[in-house]
Amino acid sequence: MRLAVLVALTAFSGLAWGANPPPPHAKAPHPPQKAIDLLFQQLRQAQTQEDAKPIEDQIDVFFMQSGSPSIDLLMTRGTAALVGGDKDSARKLFDSVTDIAPSFAEGWHSRAALQLAAKDNAGAMVSLQRTITLNPREFKAMSELADMLEDYGDKPGALKLYRRALALDPKLEGAEEHVKSLETDVEGQRI
């Protein structure tokens, strides 16, 4: 508990120096459009998953940029807490991110990961949907939500999301196999 309070105080101490988070109703700024468009173009041209991985990582870096030093600090601390095994502190930090910057997609994506780990599937599905709504290029969130929909028996919904994810990242690990399997179940055998 003390750690969470200390982290929150440290994160919000930036407010005194003028590092204000965006108001809840403001949209978080998007990464430089030309740079991310170029990365997605390169991703579509990748020949293998190994070629795609470093491009996916660069896209993740752009997605993690909130435009607010305070939000970025909360995300960094939340990730560090998660890696350190302190899920309770990580949850509090990610919840703070979604409260302060509800338009920042990766706050919701991080929250979904914790909800999945806590077996809160309904909460994770809502958070993943919110991630995709806020960032329609978040192919990893699409794949994660598609996995869940497939597990719950919504095969048409899962197929649609996998296809959307593959349109963005044709080498997304495991997605092509899911599409092939679901096409047979949803659309039947082709003649």
N, C-alpha and C positions, 0 to 999 in steps of 0.2 A: 504494500500500500504506500509506504514511504517513497519507494522508487517511482511509482506512478505519479505521485504528487510532485516529486522533484523534477521528473521529466516534463510534466505539464508546466510547472513554473519556469523551467529553463526554456521551454518552447515559447511560452507566452511572454518571456522577458523581452523578446524582440519587439513587442508592441511598444515598449517605452522608447525604442530607438527608431520608430517609424515603420517597422516592417509589419504592416497591417495585413491580415488575411482578407481575401475578397469578401464582400458582404454575401450572406447566404443566397440572395437572389441573383447575384452576378455570375455570369458564366466564367469558368476558368479559361484562361487564354490557351489557344491551341499551339502546338509546336510550329516552327516555321514550315509553312505549307510546301514550299518547293523542296526542302530537304526531305521531308517525310514522303512526299510523292515520289521522289527519286529512289528512296529506299524500298518503297512498295513495288516500283518498277523492277528494281534489281531482284527483289524477292520472287516476282513472277518469272524471272529469267533463270533463277537458280536451277541447276541441273540435278543436285542431290540434296538430301537433308543436311549433309555436312556443309555444303555450300550455303544453304539457307540459314543455318544456325547463327552465324555471326551477324547476319542482316536482321534476323529476328531480335537478337540482343540489342542492336542499335535502335530498333524501333521501340523496344521496351524502355530504353533510356529516354527517348522522346516522350513516351506515354507517361513516364513517372514525373515529368516536369509539370508542376502545378502552376507555376508563375508566382507563387508566394513563398518567400523564405520560411515563414512559420509553418506552412503546410508541408513543405519539403522536409523540414526538421522533424515534424511529427511522424511523417512517413518513414524517415530514416530511423528514428527511435523505435517505431513500431516494428519495422523489419528486424532491427537488432534484437529487440525483445523476443520476437518470434524465433529467430535463429538461436538465441540463447535459451530457448525452452520456456520462457515466461509468457505463456499464452494469455494469461489474465491481463498483464500490462499491455501486451500487443493489442488485445481486443479493445481496451479502454482508449488507447492511442488512435486506432483506426476508427473507432466510434466517434472520437473527437474530430477527426478529419472529415467524416461524412456529415457531422453536425455543422461544422464551421464552413466547409466548402462542399455543399451537396452536389455541385455541378462538376466535381473532379472525379472522373470515371475510375481512376486507379485506386482511389480511396474505397470505393465500393468493391472493386475487384479484390483488394486485400482483405476487406471485411468478409467477402464470400469465402475466401480460403480458410479463414478462421472458423466460419460457420460450418463449412464442410468438415473440418477437423473435429468440431464439437458435435457432429451428427445432427446439426440443425439444417436439414436439407431444404425445408421450406424457406427459411431465411436466406440460405445460400442461393436458391433459385431466384428469389426476388432481387438480391444484390447483383447477381450476374446479369439479370435482365436490365437492371438499372445501368450497369456498366456498359452494356451493348447499346442501350438507348443514348447514353451520353457520348459514347465513342463507337460509332458504327464500323470502325476498322479494327476493333479489339478482337482479333481472330482467336486468341487463346481463350478468352471468356466465352466466345461462341462455341468453341469445341468443348469446354467444360460444361456449359449448359446443355449442349447436345448429348454429352455422356449421361447427364442426369435424366434428361427426357427419355433417352433410350432405356435406361434402367427402370423408369416408371411406366414404360410401355407406350409412350407417345412417339412411335417410330416415324410417322410423317413429319412431326415437328423436329425431331432429331435430324432426319435426313436434310431438311431444309437448312438448318443451322450448320451442319457439316459442309454442305455445298457452299453456303455463304463464306465460311471460314476458308475453304479451299480456293475460292475465287480470289481471296486476298493473299493466301499463302499456299500455293499448290503443293508444297513439300511439307506441310504441317504434319508432324509425326502422328501416325496412326489414323488420321482422318480419312484417307483414301480407302483403307480397309473397312472402316465403318460404313462409308458410302456404298461400297460394293455389296456388303452384307444387307444393308437396309434397302437398297434398290430392289433386291430380290423379294424381300418381305413386303415392301410397300407397293411396288409397281409390278411385281410378278416376274416370271421368267420371260425373257425376250425370245421371240421365235426367229 
